[in-house]
Amino acid sequence: MTKKNSPQTALVHSDYRAPDGFDAFPVGIHHASTVLFPTVAAMRARNWKEKSGYTYGLHGTPTTFTLEARLAQIEGGRHCRVVPSGLAAITMVNLAMLKTGDDVLLPDNVYGPNREQAMWLERDFGITARFYDPLIGAGIAELIQDNTRLIWTESPGSVSMEVSDVPAICAAAKVRGVVVALDNTWSAGLAFAAFDHGIDIVMQALTKYHSGGSDVLMGAVITRDDELNHRIELAHMRLGFGVGMDDVYMVLRSLPSMRLRFDAHDAAAREIASWLKQRPEIAKVLHPALPDCPGHQIWQRDFTGAGGLFSVIFDPRFSEVQIDRFVDALTLFKIGFSWGGAHSLCVPYRMQSMRQSWGHQGGLVRFNIGLESVVDLIADIKQGLLAMNAAT
Ligand SMILES: Cc1ncc(COP(=O)(O)O)c(C=O)c1O
């Protein structure tokens, strides 16, 4: 791919070449457990601990290598490995970077299973895990210890939506030689240039926008630095995190439309968020593009888009039972986790049980705005609010 192409063109065109004598746009689906070598010498020449040619199906075929190259390009990185889920990508970063006696810092709003895994590492593996205020910015410097090896960032947090000052966190970490990883799933790698803002390792849940179909589970870890990539490569090989080629193909098939889908989610979500802001039932709209959202100015400074995921806080006069009634009354918005697909979703969260600190009284509900008509989605929310107001 030549450098002069715009990012949208790069999402459509790839460097993949079909076998000689055949040509077509789709990437071939190369299934393999056994990979064949022409000679013993050729087999011995391939290093299965690194991504240097094909060695065994678990470590990749032309289908995975093509997706990995494209993901590295989208994020502005140089190296990428795909794994069976976003959570597997988190696991791979943790196990590549941490060992017994080390310390890891995570934002208090971090994706729940990442938090759960960090607590497991602390309980059973002798790695301390400490949680910081996602709005801490340069103040992270005071938390860094001599044994701190990894700082996780997730910006915005995917439920409470605080936007972190990632460049300030990275600058403080760099002074102490600490690696900073970012869960960049909210921006799909399209709306936040992680490496340009100082991040060392990007983790993506491809399950969301990259797949776009609410049907594939997959994750990726992307780096620019060769030494960090080497550690990720070793972890990938040791963990056995292979992915199915049909799933890889489904993600490849979705890439050309990702930017257009993301922008459509973004436009619809901003319209619905602004509409919700006018409603008397809603105390705050936690959408990074709106001033209610903690870190809104940082989003304005660092991001170029927003996607479809945001949350609202209800006025405290509405009980949990009433808010649940609102969610149950919705017909277009379905109740379910995840996001980035065509269907709108809605989930009420019990924040007090998820965080060390949570200052709001009213209940939080998260919306994933899909690709339906905004008029229909607003009508659905309106009738849901009516049902809530009628409930006692
Ligand atoms: C912010 C964030 N990171 C990571 C993940 C994990 O992705 P997966 O479901 O593919 O394990 C999720 C999934 O909900 C998520 O919301």
The ligand as a MOL file (V3000), in Angstrom:
LIG
                    3D

  0  0  0     0  0            999 V3000
M  V30 BEGIN CTAB
M  V30 COUNTS 16 16 0 0 0
M  V30 BEGIN ATOM
M  V30 1 C -13.6670 -1.9670 26.3740 0
M  V30 2 C -13.6140 -3.4300 26.0750 0
M  V30 3 N -12.4290 -4.0310 26.0000 0
M  V30 4 C -12.3240 -5.3360 25.7590 0
M  V30 5 C -13.4260 -6.1210 25.5770 0
M  V30 6 C -13.2480 -7.5880 25.3860 0
M  V30 7 O -13.6160 -8.0310 24.1240 0
M  V30 8 P -14.1190 -9.5250 23.8830 0
M  V30 9 O -15.5910 -9.5150 24.1560 0
M  V30 10 O -13.7600 -9.7840 22.4630 0
M  V30 11 O -13.3610 -10.4010 24.8190 0
M  V30 12 C -14.6920 -5.5450 25.6370 0
M  V30 13 C -15.9040 -6.3590 25.4350 0
M  V30 14 O -16.9960 -6.0060 25.8200 0
M  V30 15 C -14.7950 -4.1590 25.9080 0
M  V30 16 O -15.9860 -3.5480 26.0240 0
M  V30 END ATOM
M  V30 BEGIN BOND
M  V30 1 1 1 2
M  V30 2 1 2 3
M  V30 3 2 2 15
M  V30 4 2 3 4
M  V30 5 1 4 5
M  V30 6 1 5 6
M  V30 7 2 5 12
M  V30 8 1 6 7
M  V30 9 1 7 8
M  V30 10 2 8 9
M  V30 11 1 8 10
M  V30 12 1 8 11
M  V30 13 1 12 13
M  V30 14 1 12 15
M  V30 15 2 13 14
M  V30 16 1 15 16
M  V30 END BOND
M  V30 END CTAB
M  END
